[in-house]
């Protein structure tokens, strides 16, 4: 149902678990996993997020790059 509502190729989902990665991929969103939450970089990388970041600053850089390029 959400897939029919969310149709934004510039959309993002940001989270610290694999659940956000899986949901984002299902919805066609850019997935950003953060290492300053519950899971490690090694664990998150198994789910192939588009980006894995270590700081909030990196999130802003990715979003700005994707939105304005």
Secondary structure, 3 states (H helix, E strand, C coil): CHHHHCCCCCCEEEECCHHHHHHHHHHCCEEEEECCCCCCHHHHHCCCCCEEECCHHHHHHHHHHHHHC
